[in-house]
Amino acid sequence: MISEKSDTLELLIKFKKEVYNLGLEKTPSKTLYQEKYTRGVAPSPTTLLNRTGKTWKEILELIGIKDFKRVKVRDTSNMGRPEKVYDVEKNIVRQQLENFFNINKNVKTQKEFKELLKQDNDMPSFGKIYNYGYNWSYIKKNILKANEEDKRGEMLEKVVLFLTKEKYDTESIDQSGLRKILKEQNDLPSIATLYQHKVTLKDIKDRMNR
């Protein structure tokens, strides 16, 4: 379950994105926002005021808008930090995520991810990660998928190197034969593991024939 603190942070992130999408960063009055915001996507002024318990001006300050006439923030996910500092911090968080998923290779859902984050004192909170633009969809597409491709490539290469070294004839290897070969080698993945990672017999033969 998302904590109230994390939930409020995500609400502010959606609010900030909407303010910039609407071009209201220089004139972010509550009235203008009320008239233009996208219902069902961005939070209403009432929701923001009730959830945070703050005034409209204080809410704007929370998202980095402190001077309506001299707005410095342009990145909708920057939350007010100088651009160069923000980029460095974002890259650090990206590296932390990559290291995290290199260790926690079996994480498949956002719920599992959140639970593990709570147990890892070296990782930022889910809200902070989200604030840097790394939502679950991004993580699945750009980190988990990349890790999966790396793992797939490593398995394929390992099997091909063994078969090539032992001088197996590519054309003579069939499904049953491959299963038997792999079963006899403790340091090679099983055929079930290969297929789980989408490594097929055709992939192996194609690589051997290069």
ABEGO torsion letter per residue (X at the ends): XBBAAAAAAAAAAAAAAAAAAAGAAABBBAAAAAAABBBGABBBAAAAAAAAGBBAAAAAAAAGBABAABBABABAAAGGBBAAAAAAAAAAAAAAAAAAAAABAABABAAAAAAAAAABAABBBAAAAAAAGBBAAAAAAAAAAAAAAAAAAAAAAAAAAAAAAAGBBAAABBAAAAAAAAAABAABBBAAAAAAAGBBAAAAAAAAAX
